[in-house]
Amino acid sequence: MIRRTPRTHGEILAAAARRFAVTGYKGTSLQDIAREVGCSKAAVLYHFASKEALLAELMAQPIAVLCELDERISQLTGAAAQRVAAEGLVDLAVRFRGEISLLRGEFPELLAQPAFAHVQRISERLIEAMTGPGGQQDARVAALVLLAGIAEGCDAFGDIPDDELRPALLAVAQRVLVTPAPPSPRPPLDPPNHD
């Protein structure tokens, strides 16, 4: 078999994405990726320091958008935070459904990697935005199911165009999420007693 040198960094990324989609992140080795490209493992390592580095680059754009969403919701509270969080999550999942499908079933293990630790923290803030601070247990369950369901739906309904899938997912989000109660006002401070 004649081996060819990878023409681009992108060729290796594309091969990694295909392999992750077929056998999962854990089930894919650098050797598998090299074989798919038609090069040596050393050639893959020339472009990427590790399999984790490959995944980090594949997920860089979706994670950047997730960080932007986190910044937007950090400025909001109550129903406004919930709406922006749900809409932003749906937009992210629909826009990057291919990237999200690569990680199907492997989110817990991947979030444990240092490169993705901030994604776990952002996910927790998204849940808080959708439930309100100190959200009730049933509201947290609904938000977690919604997070997982949106990702799963984007993968399972790959044949539905984005402009049809987005409103369908938003409608589900509206039915599932309970509007968080506004923060209760603080009681006025008693004036000091100078008697």
N, C-alpha and C positions, 0 to 999 in steps of 0.2 A: 504494500500500500504506500502510495506517495503522500508524504505529509507536506502540508502547506503551512506557511507562517501566517499567523493571524494578521489580517490587513489592518484591523483597527481594534481599538479598545472596545468599541461598540459591538464588534462581532462576538467577543467573549461575553459581554453583558447579555446579549441576545441569547446566546447558547445557555448561559446560566439560568436565565428566565425560563427558557423552554424546559430545561432539566428540573428546575424547582417545581414547575407546573405539573410535570409528569410524576416525579418520584418524591416530591417534597424537599424542603431545605435539608432536613436531617438525612434523608435518603440519598442525597446527591453529594458526590465527592468532587474534589478538584480534578481528579483523573477522569471522571465522567464528563466534566465540562470540556477538558482538553480533548478527549476522544470525539466529542460532538463537533468541536471546532476543527479538529484534524491537526492538532499540534501537541507538543509535550506539556506535561504539567509545569515544567520550568518556565515555559513561555507564558502560561497563565499567571504564574507567580511573578513574572517580570512586570505584568500590568497590574496585578492585585496582590497585596501582601498576604491575603487569606480569603477563605470562603466568606467570613464575616464582612470583609471589606467589599466583596462583590455584592453581598446583600445590602450593605449600607448604601452603596452607590445606586443600586436598583431602587431603593426606597427613599432616596434623598429628596426628590421632588414632592412626593406625598407627605413626607415628614415636615418639609418646609411649609406646606399649605396647612398642615395640622398645627404647627407652631403659630402661624398667622391667626388661625381660628382661636387658639388659646389666648392670644393677645387681645382679640376682639371681645371675647366673653369676659375677660378679666376686668373690663371697664363697665360691665353690666350686672344687674341683679334681677331677681324675680322672673316674671314672665318674659321680659325682654332677653335675659340671659338664656332662658330655656329655648325660646324661639330661635335665637341666633345659633345656639349650640346644635339644635336638631337640624336646622337648615344647613348649617356648615358641615355637619357630619354627613348628611345625605349628599350634598354637593361633592364632598371629598370622595366618598365611596363610589359614586357614579362616575366621576371623572377618572379615578384611578382604579377602576374595577379590575383591570388586568394585574396590577401590582398587588392588590389586596388578595386576589385569588391565589397568588403564589404562596401566601402564608397560611392558607386555610388549614385550620386544625393545629397550627404550630405557634399561635400567638403567645401562650404562656411561656414556652421555652425561649422564644425569641426576645420577649420583653425582659427576660432575666439577663440578657447580654448587656454589658456596660454601654455599648453604642446605642442601645435603645432604652436605657433607663428613663430618660426624660419623656418618652412616649407613654410609659406607665403613669407617670405623674400627670401628664396632660389628660389621659383617659380618666383619671380620678377627678380632675377638675371639670371635665365634660359631664360626668355623672352628677357632680354637685350642682352644676349649672342647670341640669335637667330636673333635679329634685329639690333644689334649694339647700341652703346650709343645714346640716343635721337632718336631712330628709328622712322621712319615715321609711321603714324597712320595705313596705310594699312599693313605694315610689322608687327606691333604689333597685329593687328587683326588676321593675318595669324598665328603668333606664339601662340596666345591664342587658336585659333581653333585647331591647331595642338596638343597642350597640352591636351585639352579636348578630342579630337578625338583619340589620342593614348590610353588614359585610357579607353575610351568607346569601341574602337576596340578590345583591349585585353579581355574585358569582353564579348563582343558580339560574338567574334570568338573563343570561348573556345575550339571548336572542331578542330581548326587548330594547328598543331604541332608548337612548338617554332621555329624550324629551317626553317619553311615556313613563319610564321607570321612576324618574325624579318625583313627579307629582304623586305617583302611587305610594312611594316610600314616605313622602311627607304626610300623606293622609293617614298612613299607619301610625306615624309618630304622633300626630295630633290625637288619635284615638287612644294610644297607649299612655301617653304622659299626662300626669295630673299636674295642673298648674300649681306651681309652688306658692305657698302663702307669702304675702309680703312680710318683710322683717317687722317684728313688733316694735312699736316705738318704746324708747326707754322712758321709764317713769321719771317725772321731774325730781330733781334733787330737793330735799327739804332744806329750807334756809337754815343757816346756823342759828342755834338758840343762844342768845347772849344774856340770858337771865342770870 
